[in-house]
Amino acid sequence: MRHLSFKTQSANETIVKRDWYVVDATNQTLGRMTSRIATILRGKNKAYYTPHFDCGDYVIVINSAKVKMTGTKMLTKEYQTYSGYPGGQKIETSKSLMARRPNVVIERAVKGMLPKNRLGRAMYKKLFVYEGAEHQHKAQQPKELTFDNKQ
């Protein structure tokens, strides 16, 4: 009797094929959308996913100003920054941050879902967030990526 053995293939630069996706954030729930984006940036949607290798795709998010939050998060959720100096702590609500810099809300949500090491920083560099409907990555021919709000 012959024993069949299959080797598990670990991802490397020759195997990984990176695609470009564009996501329209209009009327998307922030947490649900960003968790799916983080999954794509990590490459967990691919059959050859390897935890120690960056095998994710590029993601472009457009219309970041039109993302929505459920409940009272727009008024109660706070973003904190600290300069390191005494009295250098700044606290801002989601509503004021969305009015001032809507891209930061999506960027911070996705960054918090990625690994906290140099691999996570490399994955984060493949995220591009734009406030309007226009982006500068048309040459990469990104595919439209849609999420249903029911999940």
C-alpha positions in Angstrom: 0.0 0.0 0.0 1.3 3.4 -1.0 1.0 6.3 1.3 0.2 9.6 -0.4 1.9 12.6 1.1 1.1 16.2 0.1 3.4 19.0 1.2 1.8 22.1 2.6 2.9 25.0 0.4 4.1 28.1 2.3 3.4 31.4 0.5 6.3 33.4 -1.0 6.8 36.1 -3.6 6.5 33.6 -6.5 3.2 32.3 -5.4 1.4 35.4 -4.2 -0.6 37.3 -6.7 -1.8 40.7 -5.4 -5.0 42.2 -6.8 -6.4 45.7 -6.4 -9.9 46.3 -5.0 -12.0 49.4 -4.7 -14.6 49.7 -1.9 -17.3 52.4 -1.8 -17.9 53.3 1.8 -21.2 55.0 1.1 -23.8 53.9 3.7 -21.4 51.1 4.9 -21.2 50.4 8.7 -17.7 51.3 9.8 -16.8 48.2 11.9 -18.2 45.6 9.5 -16.6 47.2 6.4 -13.2 47.7 8.1 -13.0 44.1 9.4 -13.6 42.8 5.9 -10.9 45.2 4.6 -8.5 44.0 7.2 -9.1 40.4 6.2 -8.3 41.2 2.5 -5.2 43.2 3.5 -3.9 40.2 5.5 -4.7 37.8 2.7 -6.9 35.5 4.9 -9.4 35.2 2.0 -6.8 33.3 -0.1 -6.2 29.5 0.0 -2.4 29.9 0.4 -2.6 32.3 3.4 0.5 32.1 5.5 0.5 34.0 8.9 4.2 35.0 8.7 4.1 36.4 5.1 2.3 39.4 3.6 0.0 37.7 1.0 -2.8 40.3 1.0 -4.2 42.5 -1.7 -4.3 46.3 -2.2 -7.6 48.1 -1.1 -8.8 51.5 -2.2 -11.6 53.0 -0.1 -13.6 55.9 -1.7 -16.3 58.1 -0.3 -14.9 57.8 3.3 -17.0 60.8 4.4 -20.2 58.9 3.8 -19.5 55.9 6.1 -21.9 55.5 9.0 -21.8 54.3 12.6 -24.6 52.5 14.4 -26.2 53.7 17.6 -24.8 56.7 19.3 -21.2 56.0 18.4 -21.0 59.2 16.3 -21.5 61.3 19.5 -20.0 59.0 22.2 -17.0 57.4 20.6 -13.7 59.2 21.3 -10.3 59.2 19.6 -7.4 60.1 21.8 -3.9 61.4 20.9 -1.1 62.2 23.2 2.0 64.2 22.3 4.1 63.0 25.2 4.2 66.4 27.0 2.2 67.4 30.1 -1.2 68.5 29.0 -0.6 67.1 25.5 -3.6 64.8 25.5 -6.3 65.6 23.0 -9.7 63.9 22.9 -12.0 64.2 19.9 -15.4 62.7 19.2 -16.2 60.7 16.0 -18.5 63.5 14.8 -15.9 66.2 14.9 -13.2 63.9 13.5 -15.5 62.8 10.6 -16.1 66.5 9.8 -12.4 67.4 9.9 -10.6 64.3 8.6 -13.0 61.4 7.6 -10.1 59.3 6.2 -8.5 58.9 9.6 -11.6 57.1 11.1 -11.3 54.3 8.5 -7.5 54.2 8.6 -7.4 53.9 12.4 -10.2 51.2 12.5 -8.3 49.1 9.9 -4.9 49.6 11.5 -6.3 48.4 14.9 -7.3 45.1 13.3 -3.9 44.4 11.7 -0.9 42.8 13.5 1.2 45.1 15.7 4.6 44.4 14.1 6.6 45.2 10.9 4.4 42.7 9.0 1.3 44.6 10.0 2.9 47.9 9.0 3.7 46.5 5.6 0.0 45.4 5.2 -1.2 48.8 6.3 0.7 50.5 3.5 -1.5 48.7 1.0 -4.6 50.7 2.2 -5.5 53.9 0.3 -8.5 55.9 1.6 -10.0 58.9 -0.2 -12.7 61.3 0.9 -14.3 61.7 -2.5 -15.3 59.3 -5.4 -12.1 59.9 -7.3 -8.8 58.0 -6.8 -5.4 58.0 -8.6 -5.1 54.2 -9.0 -7.0 53.7 -12.3 -3.9 52.3 -14.0 -4.0 49.3 -11.7 -7.5 48.5 -12.9 -9.0 47.8 -9.5 -12.0 45.4 -9.2 -15.2 46.6 -7.5 -15.7 45.0 -4.1 -19.1 45.1 -2.5 -20.2 44.1 1.0 -23.8 43.4 1.9 -24.9 45.2 5.1 -26.9 42.3 6.5 -23.9 40.3 7.9 
